[in-house]
Amino acid sequence: MILNAIIGDTVYSLNVTDNLVEQAEDFFAKLDRDMDDGWQMSREWVDSPTRLERCQIVADKLLTALETENEKLGRLMAGYILSRLPRVATVEPDTRGEIQNTEFRFHEEEVAEEPAQDFEPAETSGGLDRLTALEQAGNEITKVFKVGKGYRFSVYDRTSESWQDAPLVADRQEAERLRQIALKARYERLQRGGSG
């Protein structure tokens, strides 16, 4: 399993074997026990961290491990996240110390062949008026952002209730063009109120 960690403009690909995850389960369970009594997440005390919050806490430890080049600890922290968040693909720890702002992105269950379909999940909402559809489409598709030396954007998939990454492209202008295609398709689907 591979977890991509985005730290600033750098993407770290952490390869974690199933064997490592199995062997480290006792360690992961101890981490969970440590968090059971609550945890200080930046300026806020959280009495009972959720699974996502626990992974945000561990992602903060992963950030420290990567910054100090502690490869063993980094793989262990990546292993915890992979074991607790099925289908996680990418973690982007907040580098300003705001643990709650750490973001996760997940693998799509199916990826279509056509580029425009890679990041357009089916819609289930009823038909919306033009202004509402445009606003909602804008909320469900992020602006283009830089990842390493490439660019991409993310689209909210209501079916899995997670953000899906668009393909990574080398050129910002091309990423903006693909985003416009996705935005137009999402807008039209919201207006039609169907998945067609």
Protein Blocks (a to p, Z undefined) as FASTA:
>chain_A
ZZdddehjbccdddddfklmmmmmmmmmmmmmmmmnopaehjbccfbacfklmmmmmmmm
mmmmmmnopaklmmmmmmmmmmmmghiabdcddfkopaklpccddddfbdcfblklmmmc
cdfbdcddfklmmmmmmmmpccdddehjbccdddddfklopacdddddfblklmmmmmmm
mmmmmmmmmmnopaZZ
